[in-house]
Amino acid sequence: MSTSPANLSPVVQAARRRTFAIISHPDAGKTTLTENLLLAGGAIRAAGAVRARGQARRTQSDWMKIERERGISVSASVMTFDHDGLMFNLLDTPGHEDFSEDTYRTLTAADAAIMVLDAAKGIEPQTLKLFEVCRLRDIPIITFINKMDREAQDPFELLDEVSSKLALDPAPLYWPAGSGGRFKGMLDLRSQQFIPYAKKSSTDEEGHPDPVAFNGNAVVQYLEPEERAELEDNAMLVTEAGKPFDVQSFLEGHMTPVFFGSALRHFGVDQLLAGIGAYAPAPKPAKANKAGAETHVAPGDGEVSGFVFKVQANMDPNHRDRIAFLRLTSGRFTRGMKLKAQNTGKAMSVNAPIMFFASDRELAEDAFAGDVIGIPNHGVLRVGDSLSESGALRFAGLPNFAPEILRRVRVKDPLKAKHLKKALEGLAEEGVTQLFRPMIGSDFIVGAVGQLQFEVMADRLANEYQLDVIFENSPYAEARWLVGERADVEDFENKHKTAMGRDIDDQPVFLGKSGWEINYVAERYPKVRFERTKERG
């Protein structure tokens, strides 16, 4: 699949890219919005809203069995589509907080984020956490206030919440007329066009009525005189009281343009997609290290480069595949070219690169900065790897966070112990969970952020590897990576063998029975640092 006209330069191609992630609290409507953005972009013909278990049509973006059964996203996926002269790369992230590490890694590959808020609930705890991640990475945020067709908070209160909790200046580009049963549509504050809302599903052929001039006669068929007056007053108030939308302020992370709508009814989604195209940034120069010196890699540079932000195994149950998701940062990639991994220096021919459409895929003949391609490999590539033609570039690694829950894992059939080791290592390489091997004893210790990760892990071990496993309480409560002079770390390891383990990269890890124990030991060994995060790559 060629993603765009072949005669355009890498600089022009990169400028056409809009690579963005969608973040939200669970149940704010993120998956439904994803579906409807694909529908608005012409990538699919019908949006498969997440429904009860028995529904035949499923969402395009939730492909893992456990996701379809529970109606939640637990694995980031990528969807690429061409619309209105631009190439959109939509990174769908897990909404569940137990998978925040996968979301963090995915956000490293995004140039902008769409923050979805439930109009009735406003900013929820998980939204706040994900926002902080975006702020750490200086990712500009577009706000979509969803579910306006249900009873909602006052829009002014929602804007105040964005301003106070996120320290962002909200700049509404539209203003809603009512909510719930009184929801009639919204006013485009710039063009003064009224966009009427019709109570229809996104699969209805007719869609919503065409926009009409707010100051014209046609608006009377959609708004009662008092509704029109109320909308006019509110629009005037928000325009006069708020700051006007400024693109530069948005790109610097100080302001967020605000859109309203109902993803389920495909209302406001077209306007949001147009806003992403108009305001979301194209790929920017990326910080990198070359021969020990700091440098920047520009999207239009001649050398092809990128970094692996995700590895996913068994996307196709019929093939034991392992796909590395590579975010391209520069150059023009063509199928069959050789790329080198910075950490090993080994060259690999990328003969079957793929463009993603959730679990569907097509061969990518070429790709440019901002694109995400999949590279099939058998455990060669890992999260955090940097790839380039020279093999000399290293992009900032992706962090592993200390797990909050540690469990001992064993397989019910002792004859399958070797298979368990291989399967656990594969899942750890993907970043699904973290794997620690204690220095003493043969048990594996698995670390995760939340309980749901263990459920997903058990589900995947059963379905993909035919392993029936049991998770048991571990004698350890917390894990810390050890950093320091080699002699100091080895001295510490020798004195604490019963509490020492190794991670998948063979790095030393202290397994503590409690936070108090870790603090106590750390005070006694000031030359060794006990780190909560470790950079991969």
NORZIVEN-V769412 format. One record per pair of residues at least 24 apart in sequence whose ideal C-beta (glycine too) atoms are under 8 Angstrom apart, sorted by the first residue. I is the first residue (numbers start at 1). GAP is how many residues later the second one is. If there is no record, write none. Layout:
BEGIN
i=I gap=GAP
i=I gap=GAP
END
This chain:
BEGIN
i=1 gap=354
i=1 gap=361
i=1 gap=362
i=1 gap=363
i=1 gap=364
i=2 gap=363
i=2 gap=364
i=3 gap=77
i=3 gap=79
i=3 gap=84
i=3 gap=352
i=3 gap=361
i=3 gap=362
i=3 gap=363
i=3 gap=364
i=3 gap=365
i=3 gap=368
i=4 gap=78
i=4 gap=83
i=4 gap=362
i=4 gap=364
i=6 gap=360
i=9 gap=291
i=10 gap=289
i=10 gap=290
i=10 gap=291
i=10 gap=292
i=10 gap=320
i=10 gap=321
i=10 gap=322
i=10 gap=358
i=10 gap=359
i=11 gap=288
i=11 gap=289
i=13 gap=319
i=13 gap=355
i=13 gap=356
i=14 gap=268
i=14 gap=269
i=14 gap=285
i=14 gap=286
i=14 gap=354
i=14 gap=355
i=14 gap=356
i=15 gap=267
i=15 gap=284
i=16 gap=69
i=16 gap=70
i=16 gap=71
i=16 gap=266
i=17 gap=69
i=17 gap=70
i=17 gap=72
i=17 gap=94
i=17 gap=265
i=17 gap=266
i=17 gap=351
i=17 gap=352
i=17 gap=353
i=17 gap=354
i=18 gap=68
i=18 gap=69
i=18 gap=70
i=18 gap=71
i=18 gap=93
i=18 gap=94
i=18 gap=258
i=18 gap=259
i=18 gap=262
i=18 gap=264
i=18 gap=352
i=19 gap=69
i=19 gap=70
i=19 gap=72
i=19 gap=90
i=19 gap=91
i=19 gap=92
i=19 gap=93
i=19 gap=264
i=19 gap=308
i=19 gap=351
i=19 gap=352
i=19 gap=353
i=20 gap=68
i=20 gap=69
i=20 gap=70
i=20 gap=71
i=20 gap=90
i=20 gap=91
i=20 gap=92
i=20 gap=93
i=20 gap=94
i=20 gap=122
i=20 gap=256
i=20 gap=260
i=21 gap=69
i=21 gap=70
i=21 gap=71
i=21 gap=72
i=21 gap=82
i=21 gap=85
i=21 gap=86
i=21 gap=88
i=21 gap=89
i=21 gap=91
i=21 gap=92
i=21 gap=93
i=21 gap=118
i=22 gap=68
i=22 gap=69
i=22 gap=70
i=22 gap=71
i=22 gap=91
i=22 gap=92
i=22 gap=94
i=23 gap=70
i=23 gap=80
i=23 gap=84
i=23 gap=90
i=23 gap=91
i=23 gap=92
i=23 gap=93
i=23 gap=104
i=23 gap=107
i=23 gap=108
i=23 gap=111
i=24 gap=71
i=24 gap=91
i=24 gap=92
i=24 gap=93
i=24 gap=102
i=24 gap=103
i=24 gap=106
i=25 gap=70
i=25 gap=93
i=25 gap=96
i=25 gap=99
i=25 gap=100
i=25 gap=101
i=25 gap=102
i=26 gap=46
i=26 gap=69
i=26 gap=70
i=26 gap=71
i=26 gap=100
i=27 gap=68
i=27 gap=91
i=28 gap=67
i=28 gap=88
i=28 gap=89
i=28 gap=90
i=28 gap=93
i=28 gap=96
i=28 gap=99
i=28 gap=118
i=28 gap=119
i=29 gap=87
i=29 gap=89
i=29 gap=117
i=29 gap=118
i=29 gap=234
i=29 gap=235
i=30 gap=43
i=30 gap=62
i=30 gap=63
i=30 gap=65
i=30 gap=86
i=31 gap=28
i=31 gap=30
i=31 gap=31
i=31 gap=40
i=31 gap=41
i=31 gap=42
i=31 gap=61
i=31 gap=64
i=32 gap=231
i=32 gap=232
i=33 gap=81
i=33 gap=83
i=33 gap=111
i=33 gap=113
i=33 gap=230
i=33 gap=236
i=34 gap=25
i=34 gap=26
i=34 gap=27
i=34 gap=45
i=34 gap=56
i=34 gap=58
i=35 gap=24
i=35 gap=25
i=35 gap=26
i=35 gap=167
i=35 gap=228
i=36 gap=166
i=36 gap=227
i=36 gap=228
i=36 gap=230
i=36 gap=233
i=37 gap=53
i=37 gap=232
i=37 gap=235
i=37 gap=236
i=38 gap=41
i=38 gap=43
i=38 gap=52
i=39 gap=163
i=39 gap=227
i=39 gap=230
i=40 gap=43
i=40 gap=226
i=40 gap=229
i=40 gap=230
i=40 gap=232
i=40 gap=233
i=41 gap=40
i=41 gap=41
i=41 gap=42
i=41 gap=47
i=41 gap=232
i=42 gap=39
i=42 gap=41
i=43 gap=36
i=43 gap=38
i=43 gap=40
i=43 gap=314
i=46 gap=156
i=46 gap=157
i=47 gap=155
i=47 gap=156
i=47 gap=219
i=49 gap=153
i=49 gap=215
i=60 gap=297
i=60 gap=298
i=60 gap=300
i=61 gap=31
i=61 gap=297
i=62 gap=296
i=63 gap=252
i=63 gap=295
i=63 gap=296
i=64 gap=392
i=64 gap=396
i=65 gap=394
i=65 gap=398
i=66 gap=389
i=66 gap=390
i=66 gap=393
i=66 gap=394
i=72 gap=24
i=74 gap=24
i=74 gap=25
i=74 gap=378
i=74 gap=382
i=75 gap=24
i=75 gap=27
i=75 gap=237
i=76 gap=26
i=76 gap=27
i=76 gap=29
i=76 gap=30
i=76 gap=234
i=77 gap=279
i=77 gap=281
i=77 gap=282
i=78 gap=247
i=78 gap=278
i=78 gap=280
i=78 gap=294
i=78 gap=296
i=79 gap=277
i=79 gap=278
i=79 gap=279
i=80 gap=275
i=80 gap=276
i=80 gap=277
i=80 gap=291
i=80 gap=292
i=81 gap=276
i=83 gap=190
i=83 gap=194
i=84 gap=190
i=84 gap=193
i=86 gap=191
i=87 gap=283
i=87 gap=284
i=88 gap=185
i=88 gap=188
i=88 gap=189
i=89 gap=281
i=89 gap=282
i=89 gap=283
i=91 gap=281
i=92 gap=266
i=93 gap=37
i=95 gap=31
i=96 gap=354
i=96 gap=356
i=97 gap=28
i=97 gap=29
i=97 gap=32
i=97 gap=352
i=97 gap=353
i=98 gap=350
i=98 gap=351
i=98 gap=352
i=98 gap=353
i=98 gap=354
i=98 gap=355
i=99 gap=350
i=99 gap=351
i=99 gap=353
i=99 gap=354
i=100 gap=26
i=100 gap=29
i=100 gap=30
i=100 gap=33
i=100 gap=349
i=101 gap=299
i=101 gap=300
i=101 gap=330
i=101 gap=348
i=102 gap=208
i=102 gap=329
i=102 gap=330
i=103 gap=27
i=103 gap=30
i=104 gap=29
i=104 gap=294
i=104 gap=295
i=104 gap=297
i=105 gap=204
i=105 gap=205
i=105 gap=278
i=105 gap=293
i=105 gap=326
i=106 gap=203
i=106 gap=204
i=107 gap=26
i=107 gap=27
i=107 gap=30
i=107 gap=32
i=108 gap=29
i=108 gap=199
i=108 gap=201
i=108 gap=219
i=108 gap=290
i=109 gap=198
i=109 gap=200
i=109 gap=201
i=109 gap=216
i=109 gap=218
i=109 gap=263
i=110 gap=29
i=111 gap=28
i=111 gap=169
i=111 gap=170
i=111 gap=171
i=111 gap=172
i=111 gap=173
i=111 gap=259
i=112 gap=27
i=112 gap=28
i=112 gap=29
i=112 gap=30
i=112 gap=164
i=112 gap=168
i=112 gap=169
i=113 gap=26
i=113 gap=27
i=113 gap=28
i=113 gap=29
i=114 gap=27
i=114 gap=28
i=114 gap=29
i=114 gap=30
i=114 gap=158
i=114 gap=162
i=115 gap=26
i=115 gap=27
i=115 gap=28
i=115 gap=29
i=115 gap=141
i=116 gap=28
i=116 gap=30
i=116 gap=147
i=117 gap=26
i=117 gap=27
i=117 gap=28
i=117 gap=29
i=117 gap=41
i=117 gap=45
i=118 gap=28
i=118 gap=29
i=119 gap=26
i=119 gap=27
i=119 gap=28
i=119 gap=29
i=119 gap=31
i=119 gap=33
i=119 gap=34
i=119 gap=39
i=119 gap=60
i=119 gap=141
i=120 gap=27
i=120 gap=30
i=120 gap=31
i=120 gap=32
i=120 gap=33
i=121 gap=32
i=122 gap=31
i=122 gap=35
i=122 gap=36
i=122 gap=39
i=123 gap=38
i=123 gap=39
i=123 gap=42
i=123 gap=43
i=128 gap=37
i=128 gap=38
i=131 gap=35
i=135 gap=118
i=138 gap=114
i=138 gap=115
i=139 gap=114
i=140 gap=110
i=140 gap=111
i=140 gap=112
i=140 gap=113
i=140 gap=116
i=140 gap=140
i=140 gap=141
i=141 gap=27
i=141 gap=112
i=141 gap=115
i=142 gap=114
i=142 gap=115
i=142 gap=117
i=142 gap=130
i=142 gap=133
i=142 gap=134
i=142 gap=137
i=142 gap=138
i=143 gap=27
i=143 gap=113
i=143 gap=114
i=143 gap=115
i=143 gap=116
i=144 gap=115
i=144 gap=116
i=144 gap=117
i=144 gap=119
i=144 gap=124
i=144 gap=128
i=145 gap=113
i=145 gap=114
i=145 gap=115
i=145 gap=116
i=146 gap=115
i=146 gap=116
i=146 gap=117
i=147 gap=115
i=147 gap=116
i=147 gap=117
i=148 gap=28
i=148 gap=31
i=148 gap=35
i=148 gap=38
i=148 gap=112
i=148 gap=113
i=148 gap=114
i=148 gap=119
i=148 gap=120
i=149 gap=30
i=149 gap=31
i=149 gap=34
i=149 gap=48
i=149 gap=50
i=149 gap=113
i=149 gap=115
i=149 gap=116
i=149 gap=118
i=150 gap=29
i=150 gap=30
i=151 gap=28
i=151 gap=29
i=152 gap=27
i=152 gap=28
i=155 gap=79
i=155 gap=83
i=155 gap=105
i=156 gap=78
i=156 gap=81
i=156 gap=82
i=159 gap=79
i=159 gap=83
i=159 gap=99
i=162 gap=94
i=162 gap=96
i=166 gap=90
i=168 gap=85
i=168 gap=86
i=168 gap=87
i=168 gap=88
i=169 gap=73
i=169 gap=74
i=169 gap=80
i=169 gap=85
i=169 gap=86
i=169 gap=87
i=170 gap=72
i=170 gap=85
i=170 gap=86
i=170 gap=88
i=171 gap=71
i=171 gap=72
i=171 gap=73
i=171 gap=74
i=171 gap=75
i=171 gap=79
i=171 gap=84
i=171 gap=85
i=171 gap=86
i=171 gap=87
i=172 gap=66
i=172 gap=70
i=172 gap=85
i=172 gap=86
i=172 gap=88
i=173 gap=72
i=173 gap=84
i=173 gap=85
i=173 gap=86
i=173 gap=98
i=173 gap=102
i=174 gap=84
i=174 gap=85
i=174 gap=86
i=174 gap=94
i=174 gap=97
i=175 gap=56
i=175 gap=59
i=175 gap=60
i=175 gap=63
i=175 gap=85
i=176 gap=84
i=177 gap=46
i=177 gap=50
i=177 gap=53
i=177 gap=54
i=178 gap=49
i=182 gap=45
i=183 gap=79
i=184 gap=38
i=184 gap=39
i=184 gap=43
i=185 gap=37
i=185 gap=38
i=185 gap=82
i=186 gap=74
i=186 gap=75
i=186 gap=82
i=187 gap=27
i=187 gap=44
i=187 gap=48
i=188 gap=83
i=189 gap=46
i=189 gap=49
i=189 gap=50
i=194 gap=25
i=194 gap=28
i=194 gap=29
i=195 gap=73
i=195 gap=76
i=196 gap=26
i=197 gap=65
i=197 gap=68
i=197 gap=70
i=199 gap=66
i=200 gap=65
i=201 gap=63
i=201 gap=64
i=201 gap=65
i=202 gap=61
i=202 gap=62
i=202 gap=63
i=202 gap=64
i=207 gap=59
i=208 gap=58
i=208 gap=59
i=247 gap=32
i=250 gap=29
i=251 gap=30
i=282 gap=88
i=283 gap=46
i=283 gap=86
i=283 gap=87
i=286 gap=43
i=286 gap=44
i=286 gap=109
i=287 gap=108
i=287 gap=109
i=288 gap=41
i=288 gap=98
i=288 gap=105
i=288 gap=106
i=288 gap=107
i=288 gap=108
i=289 gap=104
i=289 gap=105
i=289 gap=106
i=290 gap=102
i=290 gap=103
i=290 gap=104
i=291 gap=101
i=297 gap=32
i=297 gap=33
i=297 gap=96
i=297 gap=98
i=298 gap=32
i=299 gap=30
i=299 gap=31
i=299 gap=69
i=299 gap=70
i=299 gap=71
i=300 gap=30
i=300 gap=69
i=301 gap=29
i=301 gap=30
i=302 gap=28
i=302 gap=29
i=303 gap=27
i=303 gap=28
i=303 gap=85
i=303 gap=86
i=303 gap=87
i=303 gap=90
i=304 gap=24
i=304 gap=26
i=304 gap=27
i=304 gap=28
i=304 gap=29
i=304 gap=33
i=304 gap=35
i=304 gap=84
i=304 gap=85
i=305 gap=24
i=305 gap=25
i=305 gap=26
i=305 gap=81
i=305 gap=82
i=305 gap=83
i=305 gap=84
i=305 gap=88
i=305 gap=90
i=306 gap=24
i=306 gap=27
i=306 gap=80
i=306 gap=81
i=306 gap=82
i=307 gap=77
i=307 gap=78
i=307 gap=79
i=307 gap=80
i=307 gap=88
i=307 gap=91
i=307 gap=230
i=308 gap=67
i=308 gap=73
i=308 gap=74
i=308 gap=75
i=308 gap=76
i=308 gap=77
i=308 gap=78
i=308 gap=79
i=308 gap=229
i=309 gap=74
i=309 gap=89
i=310 gap=73
i=310 gap=120
i=310 gap=121
i=311 gap=70
i=311 gap=71
i=311 gap=72
i=311 gap=118
i=311 gap=119
i=311 gap=120
i=312 gap=118
i=313 gap=113
i=313 gap=114
i=313 gap=117
i=313 gap=151
i=314 gap=146
i=314 gap=150
i=315 gap=44
i=316 gap=43
i=317 gap=146
i=317 gap=147
i=321 gap=55
i=322 gap=54
i=322 gap=55
i=322 gap=56
i=322 gap=57
i=322 gap=104
i=323 gap=31
i=323 gap=51
i=323 gap=52
i=323 gap=53
i=323 gap=54
i=324 gap=50
i=324 gap=51
i=324 gap=53
i=324 gap=57
i=324 gap=58
i=324 gap=61
i=325 gap=31
i=325 gap=47
i=325 gap=48
i=325 gap=49
i=326 gap=46
i=326 gap=47
i=326 gap=48
i=326 gap=49
i=326 gap=61
i=327 gap=43
i=327 gap=44
i=327 gap=45
i=328 gap=39
i=328 gap=40
i=328 gap=41
i=328 gap=42
i=328 gap=43
i=328 gap=44
i=328 gap=45
i=329 gap=40
i=329 gap=66
i=330 gap=39
i=331 gap=37
i=331 gap=38
i=331 gap=58
i=332 gap=34
i=332 gap=35
i=332 gap=36
i=333 gap=31
i=333 gap=33
i=333 gap=34
i=333 gap=35
i=333 gap=38
i=333 gap=40
i=334 gap=31
i=334 gap=32
i=335 gap=28
i=335 gap=29
i=335 gap=30
i=335 gap=31
i=337 gap=52
i=338 gap=51
i=339 gap=48
i=339 gap=49
i=339 gap=50
i=339 gap=52
i=340 gap=47
i=340 gap=48
i=340 gap=49
i=340 gap=50
i=340 gap=51
i=341 gap=39
i=341 gap=40
i=341 gap=44
i=341 gap=45
i=341 gap=46
i=341 gap=50
i=342 gap=43
i=342 gap=44
i=342 gap=45
i=342 gap=46
i=342 gap=49
i=342 gap=50
i=342 gap=51
i=342 gap=52
i=342 gap=195
i=343 gap=42
i=343 gap=43
i=343 gap=194
i=345 gap=46
i=346 gap=34
i=347 gap=44
i=348 gap=27
i=348 gap=29
i=348 gap=32
i=350 gap=25
i=352 gap=24
i=379 gap=47
i=379 gap=50
i=382 gap=47
i=382 gap=154
i=382 gap=155
i=383 gap=46
i=383 gap=47
i=383 gap=48
i=383 gap=153
i=383 gap=154
i=384 gap=151
i=384 gap=152
i=384 gap=153
i=385 gap=152
i=386 gap=151
i=394 gap=143
i=395 gap=142
i=396 gap=139
i=396 gap=141
i=397 gap=138
i=397 gap=139
i=397 gap=140
i=398 gap=137
i=398 gap=138
i=398 gap=139
i=399 gap=134
i=399 gap=135
i=399 gap=136
i=399 gap=137
i=400 gap=31
i=400 gap=34
i=400 gap=133
i=400 gap=134
i=400 gap=135
i=400 gap=136
i=401 gap=48
i=401 gap=131
i=401 gap=132
i=402 gap=45
i=402 gap=76
i=402 gap=77
i=402 gap=78
i=402 gap=79
i=402 gap=129
i=402 gap=130
i=402 gap=131
i=403 gap=30
i=403 gap=31
i=403 gap=44
i=403 gap=45
i=403 gap=46
i=403 gap=76
i=404 gap=44
i=404 gap=45
i=404 gap=46
i=405 gap=42
i=405 gap=43
i=405 gap=44
i=405 gap=45
i=405 gap=46
i=405 gap=49
i=406 gap=30
i=406 gap=39
i=406 gap=40
i=406 gap=41
i=406 gap=68
i=406 gap=70
i=406 gap=71
i=406 gap=72
i=406 gap=73
i=406 gap=105
i=407 gap=38
i=407 gap=39
i=407 gap=40
i=407 gap=41
i=407 gap=47
i=407 gap=64
i=407 gap=65
i=407 gap=66
i=407 gap=67
i=408 gap=35
i=408 gap=36
i=408 gap=37
i=408 gap=38
i=408 gap=63
i=408 gap=64
i=408 gap=65
i=408 gap=66
i=409 gap=34
i=409 gap=35
i=409 gap=36
i=409 gap=37
i=409 gap=60
i=409 gap=61
i=409 gap=62
i=409 gap=63
i=410 gap=33
i=410 gap=34
i=410 gap=59
i=410 gap=60
i=410 gap=62
i=411 gap=56
i=411 gap=57
i=411 gap=58
i=411 gap=59
i=412 gap=56
i=412 gap=57
i=412 gap=58
i=413 gap=54
i=413 gap=55
i=416 gap=51
i=419 gap=46
i=419 gap=48
i=420 gap=24
i=420 gap=41
i=420 gap=47
i=420 gap=49
i=423 gap=38
i=423 gap=41
i=423 gap=42
i=423 gap=44
i=425 gap=79
i=427 gap=30
i=427 gap=33
i=427 gap=34
i=428 gap=76
i=429 gap=75
i=432 gap=24
i=432 gap=25
i=432 gap=28
i=433 gap=24
i=434 gap=45
i=434 gap=69
i=434 gap=70
i=435 gap=68
i=435 gap=69
i=436 gap=43
i=436 gap=65
i=436 gap=66
i=436 gap=67
i=436 gap=73
i=436 gap=75
i=437 gap=64
i=437 gap=65
i=438 gap=62
i=438 gap=63
i=438 gap=73
i=439 gap=54
i=439 gap=58
i=439 gap=59
i=439 gap=61
i=439 gap=62
i=439 gap=63
i=440 gap=57
i=440 gap=58
i=445 gap=29
i=445 gap=31
i=445 gap=56
i=445 gap=66
i=446 gap=25
i=447 gap=32
i=475 gap=38
i=476 gap=35
i=476 gap=36
i=476 gap=37
i=477 gap=35
i=477 gap=36
i=477 gap=37
i=477 gap=38
i=478 gap=33
i=478 gap=34
i=478 gap=36
i=478 gap=37
i=478 gap=40
i=479 gap=30
i=479 gap=31
i=479 gap=32
i=479 gap=33
i=480 gap=29
i=480 gap=30
i=480 gap=32
i=480 gap=38
i=480 gap=50
i=480 gap=51
i=480 gap=52
i=481 gap=26
i=481 gap=27
i=481 gap=28
i=481 gap=29
i=481 gap=49
i=481 gap=50
i=481 gap=52
i=481 gap=53
i=482 gap=25
i=482 gap=26
i=482 gap=27
i=482 gap=28
i=482 gap=46
i=482 gap=47
i=482 gap=48
i=482 gap=49
i=483 gap=45
i=483 gap=46
i=483 gap=48
i=484 gap=43
i=484 gap=44
i=484 gap=45
i=485 gap=42
i=488 gap=37
i=488 gap=39
i=488 gap=40
i=489 gap=39
i=492 gap=33
i=492 gap=36
i=496 gap=25
i=503 gap=31
i=505 gap=31
i=507 gap=27
END
